[in-house]
């Protein structure tokens, strides 16, 4: 019996030593966490082990630190929000948003990303079951979180309401116009979008595409300058029209309008060499 008690006491001493070491490792890893996401992931990794009394006493101060990190994250989100609102006034309704996003969808996406960022961290913190949530510090952080989420939610509602109030008029007006406009001098196609719906406030783009009863080609965009006969041959006729004609088979007839690049000598010679009949 005495031997058992001595062995048990020795066993408890080893367990206590291991728990202290584990607590030291956890505390050091926590200090290396720069953001709430990594800190909450650390808590998830250690899981139920942190419920042991000795470990709980060693890491109890880290819960408060985690709340402070989340509070700082809320402050950062608020600064981002305030900067965006200031830019909205300066840019007169066209604030900085993600590339290739139209103004309304871009603003809604921007707000949704901030909301998702906060919600993910909030859920992770709430998932730590042995964390006390009845303290004044927790209630203050929760209040800041709710206020920030309300700001983002109201912002989305405001942007959507402003858009929906005039969307019917804009749709009727824009659907009555052609999608593309051609410049009579340069033959450049201009995208005929309403500037309020286009990310870059309008502009022009030169594209080429082919359709037939058998299918269609991919839409090809011509960058860097105007379309010349050589570019038409090297970028469209060779890599697009030739294989498409081969796929269609005998009877293929290329119909293209009488543009200067299309009727150039190099293009005529290329089509003749390839045996492709045309109508200009």
Beta strands, then each sheet from edge to edge (+ up, - down):
strand 1: 180-182
strand 2: 189-191
strand 3: 206-208
strand 4: 211-212
strand 5: 215-216
strand 6: 220-222
strand 7: 253-255
strand 8: 277-279
sheet 1: 1+ 2-
sheet 2: 3+ 6-
sheet 3: 4+ 5-
sheet 4: 7+ 8+
end
